[in-house]
Amino acid sequence: MSTSPIRNPFVDSLRGIAILLVLLLHFTLAFGLKNSPLGDVVPAEWLRAVLLNGNYGVTIFFVISGFLITGNTLDRWGQLSQLSLRTFYAQRFARLLPCLLLALAIIVPLGCLDIPFFNNSDANPPLPASYFVVAVGSILTFWHNLLMQSAGYFNYCLNVYWSLSVEMLFYILFPLACLLLRRQALVALLGLGLIAYAPYYRSLHADNEIFFMYGYQACFDAIALGCLAAMLLRHWQPGVRLAAWVRPIAGLLLAVVYLRGIGGNEVWGFSLIGLLTATLLVHAPRTVPGRWLDSRPLRGLRWMGLHSYELYLFHVIVLAVMRNVTDRDHLSYAARLPWLVLFISCACVLAWLVARYVGGPAQRTLLQWLRAGRPVLPAQQQTAGT
């Protein structure tokens, strides 16, 4: 597979699966699906395994992000040490900030009006509206996960933005590391160090999910695996026959590790998810895959992968509104699956509207301004948004 920035359907499908797992997790935590028709046909243990391990989906995102950022950098500049800080940062911030600012512009005013699930009532005791100054500041300066390590889960909507802090710090440090270390081998060695350290860090905090799932040190190994996968493809590419064998094996093992769950596997589970995702990326099809990837369900997953960043930012806003309409105790057995369908549908529509009318136009305008009139990247190029 080339690390070309042109969109790859396999990568988009994988990212679509990851965001769907996150959406299912958050809906299940809010409303539950055990007491639904789905719970009658799927054993409870299997249902829990599928629905409640969605944080592994975030790990998949991290691997894909590292893979795309590194691959795009190598394609554009040839060497990691030749990248332009100004161009790199302009692309990242133009992609991420407009949609994030819109999400915050929705959440914060509603929270200040003390509307449930938008306010800071998850904390015990609840935090005042003035705490939004600290919370929003932590999101915009990329240490929201650290704030949660001290404040705990304090705001239903803002809690999910911890992973953006991990991504953004990576986007800041990655080009600096490339320019300072100069040699790709040293960058790879740094990545290997992060991969080796992460399980040890998680072992120290295996009893606290805010640390073993949300900490920088707990997540950078997944990003590093993606970076190393992209570097590997610059020097070696698997043959078509080998890739055709490895993909299903890696995919099956990925499913097995996912279904084993996070509980009891806090130390090595995330490492295995990251390693298997990186393996899939290395052995992804080099050309447009066959008809199976163009089937209707997978076209839907590819669409979700294409809009994964907007879905990530705004699905929790949809959930907060729905939780103000009804709660788990008042949602009937027959209504749970339609409620899930409504949630995913509304999240997708909102994500499309944001991408179409806010994210895309704002990104193009900012890049044109930051580049002083130079041409912007073609619309079809792969982006590494969360």
C-alpha positions as CSV (number, residue, x, y, z in Angstrom):
1,M,0.0,0.0,0.0
2,S,1.3,3.4,-0.9
3,T,1.2,6.0,1.9
4,S,-0.3,8.4,-0.6
5,P,-2.7,10.9,0.9
6,I,-5.3,10.0,-1.7
7,R,-8.2,8.5,0.2
8,N,-8.0,4.7,0.7
9,P,-11.4,3.0,1.1
10,F,-10.0,0.4,3.4
11,V,-8.6,3.0,5.8
12,D,-11.9,4.9,5.8
13,S,-13.8,1.7,6.5
14,L,-11.6,0.9,9.4
15,R,-12.1,4.4,10.8
16,G,-15.8,4.0,10.3
17,I,-15.8,0.9,12.4
18,A,-13.9,2.7,15.1
19,I,-16.3,5.6,15.3
20,L,-19.3,3.3,15.2
21,L,-17.9,1.4,18.2
22,V,-17.5,4.7,20.1
23,L,-21.1,5.7,19.3
24,L,-22.4,2.3,20.4
25,L,-20.5,2.6,23.7
26,H,-21.8,6.0,24.5
27,F,-25.4,5.2,23.6
28,T,-25.2,2.0,25.7
29,L,-23.8,3.9,28.7
30,A,-26.6,6.4,28.4
31,F,-29.6,4.2,27.6
32,G,-28.6,0.5,27.6
33,L,-29.5,-2.1,25.0
34,K,-29.7,-5.2,27.2
35,N,-33.4,-4.6,27.8
36,S,-34.2,-4.5,24.1
37,P,-35.0,-6.9,21.3
38,L,-31.3,-7.1,20.7
39,G,-30.8,-8.5,24.2
40,D,-33.2,-11.3,23.4
41,V,-31.2,-12.6,20.4
42,V,-27.6,-11.9,21.5
43,P,-26.2,-13.4,24.7
44,A,-25.7,-10.8,27.4
45,E,-22.0,-11.5,27.6
46,W,-21.5,-11.0,23.9
47,L,-23.6,-7.9,23.9
48,R,-21.5,-6.4,26.7
49,A,-18.3,-7.3,24.9
50,V,-19.4,-5.6,21.7
51,L,-21.0,-2.5,23.2
52,L,-18.8,-1.7,26.2
53,N,-15.3,-1.9,24.8
54,G,-15.6,1.1,22.5
55,N,-12.6,2.8,24.0
56,Y,-10.6,0.3,21.9
57,G,-12.1,2.2,19.0
58,V,-10.2,5.3,20.1
59,T,-7.0,3.3,20.1
60,I,-7.7,2.3,16.5
61,F,-8.2,6.0,15.7
62,F,-4.8,6.9,17.3
63,V,-3.0,4.3,15.1
64,I,-4.7,5.5,11.9
65,S,-3.8,9.1,12.9
66,G,-0.1,8.3,13.3
67,F,-0.1,6.3,10.1
68,L,-1.7,9.1,8.0
69,I,0.2,12.0,9.5
70,T,3.5,10.2,8.9
71,G,2.6,8.9,5.5
72,N,1.3,12.3,4.3
73,T,4.5,14.0,5.6
74,L,6.8,11.6,3.8
75,D,4.8,11.9,0.6
76,R,4.8,15.7,0.7
77,W,8.3,16.4,1.8
78,G,10.2,13.1,1.1
79,Q,11.9,13.1,4.5
80,L,10.5,13.7,7.9
81,S,13.3,16.2,8.6
82,Q,12.3,18.3,5.6
83,L,8.8,19.2,6.7
84,S,7.6,22.8,7.1
85,L,6.4,23.6,10.6
86,R,4.2,26.4,9.4
87,T,2.5,24.3,6.7
88,F,2.1,21.3,9.0
89,Y,0.6,23.3,11.8
90,A,-1.6,25.3,9.4
91,Q,-3.1,22.1,8.0
92,R,-3.8,20.5,11.4
93,F,-5.3,23.5,13.1
94,A,-7.3,24.5,10.0
95,R,-8.8,21.0,10.0
96,L,-9.5,20.7,13.7
97,L,-10.2,24.1,15.3
98,P,-13.3,25.4,13.4
99,C,-15.5,22.4,14.2
100,L,-14.2,22.2,17.7
101,L,-15.0,25.9,18.3
102,L,-18.5,25.3,17.0
103,A,-19.1,22.4,19.3
104,L,-17.9,24.4,22.3
105,A,-20.1,27.3,21.2
106,I,-23.0,25.0,21.6
107,I,-22.1,23.2,24.8
108,V,-20.9,26.1,26.9
109,P,-23.9,28.4,26.6
110,L,-26.3,25.5,27.3
111,G,-24.1,24.5,30.2
112,C,-24.2,28.0,31.6
113,L,-28.0,27.9,31.4
114,D,-27.7,24.8,33.7
115,I,-29.3,22.4,31.2
116,P,-28.7,18.8,32.4
117,F,-25.9,16.9,30.6
118,F,-24.4,20.2,29.3
119,N,-23.6,21.6,32.7
120,N,-20.9,20.5,35.1
121,S,-23.2,18.3,37.3
122,D,-21.3,15.1,36.7
123,A,-18.8,16.2,39.3
124,N,-19.4,15.5,43.0
125,P,-20.3,18.1,44.2
126,P,-21.3,19.8,40.9
127,L,-19.0,22.4,39.6
128,P,-20.2,26.0,38.9
129,A,-20.6,27.4,35.4
130,S,-17.4,29.4,36.0
131,Y,-15.5,26.2,35.7
132,F,-16.1,26.3,32.0
133,V,-13.2,28.8,31.8
134,V,-10.8,26.1,33.1
135,A,-12.5,23.3,31.1
136,V,-12.5,25.1,27.7
137,G,-9.0,26.4,28.3
138,S,-7.8,22.8,28.9
139,I,-9.4,21.7,25.7
140,L,-8.0,24.5,23.6
141,T,-4.5,24.1,25.1
142,F,-4.5,20.3,24.9
143,W,-4.4,19.1,28.5
144,H,-8.1,18.2,29.1
145,N,-7.1,14.6,29.9
146,L,-4.8,15.9,32.7
147,L,-7.7,18.1,34.0
148,M,-9.9,15.0,34.2
149,Q,-7.2,13.2,36.1
150,S,-7.7,15.7,38.9
151,A,-11.4,16.7,38.5
152,G,-12.7,13.3,37.4
153,Y,-15.8,13.1,35.1
154,F,-17.3,16.5,35.6
155,N,-19.1,17.4,32.3
156,Y,-21.0,14.9,30.2
157,C,-20.3,16.5,26.9
158,L,-16.8,17.7,27.5
159,N,-15.6,14.4,29.0
160,V,-15.2,12.8,25.5
161,Y,-12.8,15.5,24.3
162,W,-9.9,14.0,26.3
163,S,-8.7,12.1,23.2
164,L,-8.4,15.4,21.3
165,S,-5.8,16.6,23.8
166,V,-3.8,13.4,23.0
167,E,-4.1,14.0,19.3
168,M,-3.3,17.7,19.4
169,L,-0.2,17.2,21.6
170,F,1.0,14.6,19.1
171,Y,0.5,17.1,16.2
172,I,2.5,19.6,18.1
173,L,5.4,17.3,19.1
174,F,5.7,15.2,16.0
175,P,7.1,17.8,13.6
176,L,9.4,19.1,16.4
177,A,10.8,15.6,17.0
178,C,11.3,15.1,13.2
179,L,13.2,18.4,12.9
180,L,15.3,17.9,16.1
181,L,16.2,14.3,15.6
182,R,16.7,14.7,11.9
183,R,17.2,11.0,11.1
184,Q,14.2,8.8,10.5
185,A,15.9,6.0,12.4
186,L,16.0,8.2,15.6
187,V,12.3,9.1,15.1
188,A,11.6,5.4,14.9
189,L,13.7,4.7,18.0
190,L,11.6,7.3,19.9
191,G,8.5,5.6,18.7
192,L,9.7,2.2,19.9
193,G,10.5,3.8,23.3
194,L,6.9,5.1,23.6
195,I,5.6,1.7,22.6
196,A,7.7,0.0,25.3
197,Y,6.9,2.5,28.0
198,A,3.1,2.5,27.6
199,P,2.3,-0.9,29.0
200,Y,4.5,-0.1,32.1
201,Y,2.6,3.1,32.6
202,R,-0.7,1.4,32.3
203,S,0.4,-1.2,34.8
204,L,1.0,1.5,37.3
205,H,-2.5,2.8,36.9
206,A,-4.6,-0.3,36.1
207,D,-7.1,0.6,38.8
208,N,-8.0,4.0,37.4
209,E,-9.4,4.3,33.8
210,I,-8.9,8.0,33.6
211,F,-5.1,7.3,33.8
212,F,-4.7,4.0,32.0
213,M,-7.0,5.0,29.1
214,Y,-6.7,8.8,28.9
215,G,-3.1,9.6,29.8
216,Y,-0.7,10.7,27.2
217,Q,1.7,7.9,28.1
218,A,-1.1,5.4,27.8
219,C,-2.0,6.5,24.3
220,F,1.1,7.6,22.5
221,D,2.1,3.9,21.9
222,A,-0.9,3.5,19.5
223,I,0.1,6.7,17.6
224,A,3.7,5.5,17.5
225,L,2.6,2.2,16.0
226,G,0.8,4.0,13.2
227,C,3.9,6.2,12.6
228,L,6.2,3.2,12.4
229,A,3.8,1.4,10.0
230,A,3.9,4.3,7.6
231,M,7.8,4.4,7.9
232,L,8.0,0.7,7.2
233,L,6.0,1.1,4.0
234,R,8.6,3.5,2.6
235,H,11.2,0.6,2.7
236,W,9.1,-2.5,2.3
237,Q,5.7,-3.4,1.0
238,P,4.1,-6.8,1.3
239,G,3.2,-8.7,-1.8
240,V,-0.4,-9.0,-2.8
241,R,-0.6,-12.7,-1.8
242,L,1.0,-12.1,1.6
243,A,-1.3,-9.2,2.3
244,A,-4.4,-11.2,1.3
245,W,-3.4,-13.8,3.9
246,V,-2.4,-11.4,6.7
247,R,-5.5,-9.1,6.5
248,P,-8.1,-11.7,7.5
249,I,-5.9,-13.1,10.2
250,A,-5.1,-9.7,11.7
251,G,-8.8,-8.7,11.4
252,L,-9.8,-11.9,13.2
253,L,-7.3,-11.4,16.0
254,L,-8.3,-7.8,16.3
255,A,-11.9,-8.9,16.9
256,V,-10.8,-11.5,19.4
257,V,-8.8,-9.0,21.5
258,Y,-11.7,-6.5,21.3
259,L,-14.2,-9.1,22.5
260,R,-11.9,-10.1,25.4
261,G,-12.5,-6.7,26.7
262,I,-10.6,-4.0,28.5
263,G,-11.4,-5.3,32.0
264,G,-8.5,-7.5,33.1
265,N,-6.5,-6.5,30.0
266,E,-5.7,-2.9,30.9
267,V,-2.0,-3.3,30.5
268,W,-1.6,-5.2,27.2
269,G,-5.0,-5.0,25.6
270,F,-4.4,-1.5,24.1
271,S,-1.0,-2.6,22.9
272,L,-2.5,-5.6,21.0
273,I,-5.3,-3.5,19.5
274,G,-2.7,-1.0,18.3
275,L,-0.3,-3.6,16.9
276,L,-3.1,-5.4,15.0
277,T,-4.5,-2.2,13.6
278,A,-1.0,-1.2,12.4
279,T,-0.6,-4.7,10.8
280,L,-3.9,-4.2,9.0
281,L,-2.7,-0.8,7.7
282,V,0.6,-2.2,6.4
283,H,-1.3,-5.0,4.6
284,A,-4.2,-2.9,3.4
285,P,-5.1,-3.1,-0.4
286,R,-2.8,-1.0,-2.5
287,T,-5.6,-0.4,-5.1
288,V,-9.4,0.1,-4.8
289,P,-10.6,-3.1,-3.1
290,G,-13.2,-5.5,-4.7
291,R,-16.9,-5.4,-4.6
292,W,-17.1,-6.5,-0.9
293,L,-15.9,-3.1,0.2
294,D,-18.3,-1.3,-2.2
295,S,-21.3,-3.0,-0.6
296,R,-24.0,-0.8,0.9
297,P,-23.2,-1.5,4.6
298,L,-19.5,-0.8,4.0
299,R,-20.2,2.3,2.0
300,G,-22.0,3.5,5.1
301,L,-18.9,2.7,7.2
302,R,-16.7,4.5,4.8
303,W,-19.0,7.5,5.0
304,M,-18.7,7.4,8.8
305,G,-15.0,7.2,8.5
306,L,-14.9,10.2,6.2
307,H,-16.9,12.2,8.7
308,S,-15.4,10.6,11.9
309,Y,-14.1,13.8,13.3
310,E,-17.4,15.6,13.1
311,L,-19.2,12.5,14.5
312,Y,-16.7,12.4,17.3
313,L,-17.3,16.1,18.2
314,F,-21.1,16.3,17.8
315,H,-22.5,12.9,18.7
316,V,-22.3,13.6,22.4
317,I,-24.3,16.8,21.9
318,V,-27.1,14.7,20.2
319,L,-26.9,12.2,23.1
320,A,-27.2,15.1,25.7
321,V,-30.3,16.4,24.0
322,M,-31.8,12.9,23.8
323,R,-31.1,12.4,27.5
324,N,-33.0,15.5,28.3
325,V,-36.0,14.1,26.4
326,T,-36.0,10.7,28.3
327,D,-33.7,8.6,30.4
328,R,-32.8,4.9,30.6
329,D,-35.6,4.1,33.1
330,H,-38.3,5.7,31.0
331,L,-37.2,4.3,27.7
332,S,-39.3,1.3,26.9
333,Y,-38.1,-2.1,25.7
334,A,-39.6,-1.6,22.2
335,A,-38.2,2.0,21.9
336,R,-34.6,1.3,22.5
337,L,-33.5,0.1,19.1
338,P,-35.5,2.9,17.3
339,W,-33.9,5.3,19.7
340,L,-30.5,4.0,18.8
341,V,-31.3,4.4,15.1
342,L,-32.5,7.9,15.7
343,F,-29.3,8.7,17.6
344,I,-27.0,7.5,14.8
345,S,-29.1,9.1,12.2
346,C,-29.2,12.5,13.9
347,A,-25.5,12.3,14.6
348,C,-24.7,11.6,11.0
349,V,-27.0,14.4,9.7
350,L,-25.4,16.9,12.1
351,A,-21.9,15.7,11.2
352,W,-22.6,16.1,7.5
353,L,-24.1,19.6,8.0
354,V,-21.0,20.7,10.0
355,A,-18.6,19.2,7.5
356,R,-20.4,20.7,4.6
357,Y,-21.1,24.2,5.9
358,V,-18.6,24.8,8.6
359,G,-15.5,22.5,8.6
360,G,-14.8,22.3,4.9
361,P,-15.3,26.0,4.1
362,A,-13.5,27.2,7.2
363,Q,-10.6,24.9,6.5
364,R,-10.2,26.1,2.9
365,T,-10.5,29.8,4.0
366,L,-7.9,29.4,6.8
367,L,-5.4,27.6,4.6
368,Q,-5.7,30.2,1.9
369,W,-5.2,32.9,4.4
370,L,-2.3,31.1,6.2
371,R,-0.6,30.3,2.9
372,A,-1.0,33.8,1.6
373,G,-2.9,32.7,-1.5
374,R,-1.0,29.5,-2.3
375,P,-3.3,26.6,-3.6
376,V,-4.9,24.5,-0.9
377,L,-4.7,20.7,-0.8
378,P,-7.2,18.9,-3.1
379,A,-10.4,18.0,-1.4
380,Q,-9.9,14.3,-2.0
381,Q,-6.8,14.1,0.1
382,Q,-6.8,11.9,3.2
383,T,-6.9,13.8,6.4
384,A,-6.0,12.5,9.8
385,G,-8.7,14.2,11.9
386,T,-9.8,12.2,15.0
